[in-house]
């Protein structure tokens, strides 16, 4: 029997991967984007190349329509982890992005809109509403952790199957082999300034004798967005453009199914929320590690403030200034009716 209207459009949709094949690279395709045909739909897998797509067969996939902005490069999380591990306690310096293998090969020269693999899992919960707050227990609604106005995005993560991990009695059929990584992009201030130049040339330069002011494009918008002119509370960033080395972008799937980005300033000293960039990134990586400890029963929980999102039209993306992340046991966060009816894929024998 077919789904009714609400079952079809009000709940998180995932499909089982019945067929999957790699597609050939096309001219200009960055090295961190790998295209595949999943159930006859073109889907991008971001990050590491997938050596064997057949490992994803019979798992659930959530595909997200992601707009990735021009000049974005994808961060190699393993290199970032090593750099953070070498940091001394209390290190508040900016992340060193010139490190060898810090980025995957390639950089976007224009905005792209593609379907990406946003999550692969062994379980599906068909009773999960598209707005996570609809699914959660009362104590998890509008708490300090979740954010003042209660936007609760879903995590967008890279996925891989690690066959080197051995299953155990404590771990269910496939969860020991399915691992997730933080999806993270970076745009340098030099590239932001180049984007500003393009904006001036294409949209604002009507009179060649009148220069276009920077405060109406990306650099100025970021300055107003993060600085005291926009945020009056004590956690606003003391924003000087000369101190910013670039921005990290962590994609999040908002309840309206749009990809928004949590924007982190790469700078010495205090970054978002009055914390160092190293501490902020470590917090997100710790949450992903906790998820990977038990992928079947844990979930990344993100809390964001509705009022902390701004739109940058040059990149056609929404940026989030403030967000919190952690991993929690599903049964401790969600209502029983949301968890009911779970579907599990069993490992092929």
C-alpha positions as CSV (number, residue, x, y, z in Angstrom):
1,X,0.0,0.0,0.0
2,X,1.4,3.4,-0.9
3,X,2.2,6.0,1.8
4,X,-0.4,8.6,2.6
5,X,0.3,12.3,2.0
6,X,1.8,13.0,5.5
7,X,3.9,9.8,5.6
8,X,5.4,10.8,2.2
9,X,6.1,14.4,2.8
10,X,6.5,15.0,6.6
11,X,9.0,12.4,7.5
12,X,12.7,11.9,7.0
13,X,13.2,9.9,3.8
14,X,15.9,7.3,3.3
15,X,16.1,4.6,0.6
16,X,17.9,1.3,0.5
17,X,20.8,1.1,-1.9
18,X,19.9,-1.7,-4.3
19,X,22.4,-0.7,-7.0
20,X,25.4,1.5,-7.0
21,X,28.1,2.1,-9.6
22,X,31.0,4.6,-10.0
23,X,30.7,7.2,-12.7
24,X,33.7,8.5,-14.8
25,X,35.2,11.8,-13.8
26,X,34.3,14.8,-16.0
27,X,36.5,17.8,-16.9
28,X,36.8,20.3,-14.1
29,X,35.6,17.9,-11.4
30,X,37.4,18.5,-8.1
31,X,39.2,15.6,-6.5
32,X,37.0,15.6,-3.4
33,X,33.8,15.0,-5.4
34,X,33.2,11.4,-6.6
35,X,30.0,10.7,-8.6
36,X,28.1,7.4,-8.5
37,X,24.8,6.1,-9.8
38,X,22.7,5.0,-6.9
39,X,19.4,3.3,-7.8
40,X,19.7,5.2,-11.1
41,X,20.1,8.6,-9.4
42,X,23.4,10.5,-9.7
43,X,24.8,11.1,-6.2
44,X,28.1,12.6,-5.1
45,X,30.3,11.1,-2.4
46,X,32.6,13.7,-0.9
47,X,36.1,13.3,0.6
48,X,38.0,10.1,0.2
49,X,37.6,8.1,-3.1
50,X,35.4,5.1,-2.6
51,X,37.4,2.0,-3.5
52,X,34.4,-0.4,-3.5
53,X,30.9,1.0,-3.8
54,X,29.4,-2.5,-3.5
55,X,30.2,-2.2,0.3
56,X,27.3,0.2,0.5
57,X,24.7,-2.2,-1.0
58,X,21.7,-2.9,1.1
59,X,22.4,0.0,3.5
60,X,20.1,3.1,3.9
61,X,21.2,6.3,2.3
62,X,19.9,9.9,2.8
63,X,20.7,12.1,-0.1
64,X,20.8,15.9,0.4
65,X,20.7,18.7,-2.3
66,X,23.8,20.7,-1.4
67,X,25.0,24.0,-2.8
68,X,28.7,24.2,-2.3
69,X,30.1,27.8,-2.8
70,X,32.8,28.8,-5.2
71,X,36.4,28.6,-3.9
72,X,35.5,25.9,-1.4
73,X,38.1,23.3,-0.6
74,X,37.4,20.2,1.4
75,X,39.4,19.5,4.5
76,X,41.2,16.2,5.1
77,X,39.9,15.4,8.5
78,X,42.7,13.0,9.3
79,X,45.3,15.7,8.7
80,X,43.3,18.1,10.9
81,X,43.1,15.6,13.7
82,X,46.9,15.2,13.7
83,X,47.4,18.9,13.9
84,X,44.9,19.3,16.8
85,X,46.5,16.4,18.6
86,X,49.9,18.2,18.5
87,X,48.3,21.4,19.9
88,X,49.5,22.3,23.4
89,X,46.9,22.8,26.1
90,X,45.2,26.1,25.7
91,X,46.6,26.7,22.2
92,X,44.4,29.5,20.7
93,X,46.3,29.9,17.4
94,X,44.5,29.7,14.0
95,X,44.5,26.4,12.2
96,X,47.5,26.0,9.9
97,X,45.9,25.3,6.5
98,X,49.2,25.3,4.5
99,X,50.1,21.9,6.0
100,X,50.8,19.1,3.5
101,X,47.6,17.1,2.6
102,X,45.4,19.5,4.7
103,X,43.0,19.6,1.7
104,X,41.8,17.1,-0.8
105,X,42.8,17.8,-4.3
106,X,40.8,20.4,-6.2
107,X,38.8,23.6,-5.6
108,X,35.5,24.8,-6.8
109,X,35.6,27.7,-9.4
110,X,31.9,28.3,-9.3
111,X,28.9,27.5,-7.1
112,X,27.6,24.0,-7.7
113,X,24.3,22.3,-6.7
114,X,24.5,18.5,-6.5
115,X,22.9,15.6,-4.7
116,X,25.3,14.3,-2.1
117,X,25.4,11.3,0.2
118,X,24.5,13.0,3.5
119,X,24.3,9.9,5.6
120,X,24.6,6.1,5.3
121,X,23.2,3.9,8.0
122,X,22.1,0.4,8.9
123,X,18.9,1.4,10.5
124,X,16.0,3.6,9.4
125,X,13.3,5.2,11.6
126,X,10.3,5.9,9.3
127,X,8.5,7.7,12.1
128,X,11.1,10.5,12.4
129,X,9.5,13.8,11.5
130,X,11.5,16.1,9.2
131,X,11.8,18.6,12.1
132,X,13.9,16.9,14.8
133,X,12.2,18.8,17.6
134,X,9.0,17.0,16.8
135,X,10.7,13.7,17.7
136,X,12.4,14.6,20.9
137,X,11.5,14.2,24.6
138,X,10.4,17.3,26.4
139,X,13.7,17.7,28.3
140,X,15.5,18.0,24.9
141,X,13.3,20.8,23.5
142,X,14.6,24.3,23.6
143,X,17.2,23.6,26.3
144,X,20.3,25.7,26.5
145,X,22.1,23.0,24.6
146,X,19.6,23.0,21.7
147,X,19.7,26.7,21.1
148,X,17.5,29.6,21.9
149,X,15.0,29.3,19.1
150,X,15.1,25.6,18.5
151,X,16.4,24.9,15.0
152,X,17.8,21.4,15.2
153,X,19.6,20.4,12.0
154,X,20.6,16.9,11.0
155,X,24.2,16.1,10.7
156,X,25.8,15.8,7.2
157,X,28.6,13.3,7.4
158,X,31.0,11.5,5.1
159,X,30.7,7.7,5.3
160,X,33.0,4.8,4.8
161,X,33.1,1.1,5.4
162,X,36.2,0.0,7.4
163,X,36.7,-3.7,6.9
164,X,39.7,-3.7,9.2
165,X,37.5,-3.5,12.3
166,X,36.4,-6.8,13.7
167,X,32.8,-7.4,14.9
168,X,32.2,-8.3,18.5
169,X,29.4,-9.7,20.6
170,X,28.8,-6.2,21.9
171,X,28.3,-4.6,18.5
172,X,25.5,-5.4,16.1
173,X,25.8,-7.0,12.7
174,X,27.3,-4.1,10.6
175,X,27.9,-1.2,12.9
176,X,31.5,-2.1,13.5
177,X,32.4,-1.5,9.9
178,X,30.4,1.7,9.2
179,X,32.2,4.8,10.1
180,X,31.4,8.5,9.7
181,X,33.6,11.6,9.4
182,X,33.0,15.3,9.8
183,X,32.3,17.0,6.5
184,X,34.3,20.3,6.5
185,X,35.0,22.9,3.8
186,X,37.3,25.9,3.9
187,X,37.5,29.2,2.1
188,X,40.6,31.5,2.6
189,X,40.3,35.3,2.9
190,X,42.3,35.6,-0.3
191,X,39.5,33.7,-2.1
192,X,36.8,35.6,-0.4
193,X,38.5,38.8,-1.7
194,X,38.6,37.3,-5.2
195,X,34.9,36.5,-4.9
196,X,34.3,40.1,-3.9
197,X,36.2,41.2,-7.0
198,X,33.9,39.0,-9.2
199,X,30.9,40.4,-7.4
200,X,32.0,43.9,-8.2
201,X,32.7,43.2,-11.8
202,X,29.5,41.3,-12.5
203,X,26.9,43.1,-10.3
204,X,28.0,46.5,-9.0
205,X,30.3,48.1,-11.6
206,X,27.8,50.2,-13.5
207,X,30.0,53.3,-13.4
208,X,33.7,52.6,-13.8
209,X,34.6,55.9,-12.0
210,X,32.7,54.9,-8.9
211,X,34.3,52.0,-6.9
212,X,32.0,49.5,-5.3
213,X,32.1,49.5,-1.5
214,X,33.3,46.3,0.1
215,X,30.7,46.5,2.8
216,X,27.9,45.4,0.5
217,X,29.5,42.1,-0.4
218,X,30.9,39.0,1.3
219,X,33.7,40.6,3.3
220,X,31.5,43.4,4.7
221,X,28.6,41.0,5.4
222,X,30.8,38.7,7.4
223,X,32.2,41.6,9.3
224,X,28.7,42.9,10.2
225,X,27.4,39.4,10.9
226,X,30.0,38.4,13.4
227,X,30.9,41.8,14.8
228,X,29.3,44.1,17.3
229,X,27.3,45.9,14.7
230,X,25.0,42.9,14.4
231,X,25.5,41.0,17.7
232,X,25.3,43.0,20.9
233,X,25.8,40.2,23.4
234,X,29.2,39.5,25.0
235,X,30.0,36.5,22.8
236,X,30.2,38.6,19.6
237,X,33.5,38.2,17.8
238,X,35.9,41.1,17.9
239,X,36.0,41.2,14.2
240,X,38.9,42.7,12.3
241,X,39.2,41.5,8.7
242,X,43.0,41.6,8.8
243,X,43.0,39.0,11.6
244,X,40.8,36.5,9.7
245,X,42.7,33.8,7.7
246,X,39.6,32.1,6.4
247,X,36.3,30.4,7.3
248,X,35.5,26.8,8.0
249,X,32.0,25.6,6.8
250,X,30.3,22.6,8.5
251,X,27.2,21.6,6.5
252,X,24.0,21.0,8.4
253,X,20.6,19.8,6.9
254,X,17.9,22.2,8.2
255,X,14.3,21.2,8.8
256,X,13.2,22.7,5.5
257,X,15.7,20.3,3.8
258,X,18.0,23.1,2.9
259,X,21.8,22.8,3.6
260,X,23.0,25.6,5.8
261,X,26.6,26.0,7.0
262,X,27.9,26.5,10.5
263,X,30.6,29.2,9.8
264,X,33.7,29.2,12.0
265,X,36.3,32.0,11.8
266,X,39.9,30.8,11.4
267,X,41.8,33.3,13.5
268,X,44.1,33.6,16.5
269,X,42.5,34.1,19.9
270,X,38.8,33.9,20.2
271,X,36.5,32.7,17.4
272,X,32.8,31.9,17.5
273,X,31.2,31.9,21.0
274,X,34.3,33.3,22.5
275,X,36.2,30.1,22.1
276,X,39.3,29.2,20.1
277,X,38.9,27.7,16.6
278,X,40.9,24.6,17.8
279,X,38.5,24.0,20.7
280,X,35.4,24.5,18.4
281,X,36.7,22.0,15.8
282,X,37.7,19.5,18.6
283,X,34.2,19.6,20.0
284,X,32.7,18.6,16.6
285,X,35.3,15.9,16.1
286,X,34.7,14.5,19.6
287,X,30.9,14.2,18.8
288,X,31.7,12.3,15.6
289,X,34.0,9.9,17.5
290,X,31.3,9.3,20.0
291,X,28.9,8.5,17.2
292,X,31.3,6.0,15.7
293,X,31.7,4.2,19.0
294,X,28.2,2.9,18.5
295,X,26.7,4.1,15.2
296,X,23.5,2.0,15.5
297,X,22.4,3.5,18.8
298,X,24.0,7.0,18.8
299,X,23.2,10.1,16.8
300,X,24.8,13.5,16.2
301,X,22.6,16.1,17.9
302,X,23.0,19.7,16.6
303,X,21.3,22.7,18.2
304,X,21.3,26.0,16.4
305,X,19.7,29.4,17.0
306,X,17.2,30.4,14.4
307,X,18.3,34.0,14.8
308,X,21.9,33.3,14.0
309,X,21.6,32.5,10.3
310,X,22.3,34.9,7.6
311,X,22.1,34.6,3.8
312,X,25.1,35.4,1.5
313,X,23.7,35.9,-2.0
314,X,27.0,35.7,-3.9
315,X,27.4,32.2,-2.7
316,X,23.7,31.5,-2.4
317,X,24.1,29.9,1.0
318,X,22.9,30.4,4.6
319,X,25.6,30.8,7.2
320,X,25.1,29.9,10.8
321,X,27.0,31.8,13.4
322,X,26.2,29.7,16.5
323,X,25.6,26.0,17.0
324,X,26.2,23.2,19.5
325,X,26.9,19.6,18.8
326,X,27.0,16.3,20.8
327,X,26.3,12.7,20.3
328,X,23.5,11.0,22.4
329,X,21.9,7.7,22.8
330,X,18.8,7.6,20.6
331,X,16.6,6.1,23.3
332,X,17.6,9.0,25.7
333,X,16.6,11.7,23.2
334,X,13.7,10.6,21.2
335,X,10.1,9.8,21.9
336,X,9.1,6.1,21.8
337,X,6.7,6.8,18.9
338,X,9.6,8.3,16.9
339,X,11.8,5.2,17.5
340,X,8.9,2.8,16.8
341,X,8.9,0.8,13.6
342,X,12.6,0.9,13.1
343,X,13.9,-1.1,10.1
344,X,17.3,-2.7,10.2
345,X,19.4,-4.0,7.4
346,X,21.3,-7.3,8.2
347,X,24.7,-8.1,6.9
348,X,24.9,-10.4,3.9
349,X,26.2,-13.8,4.8
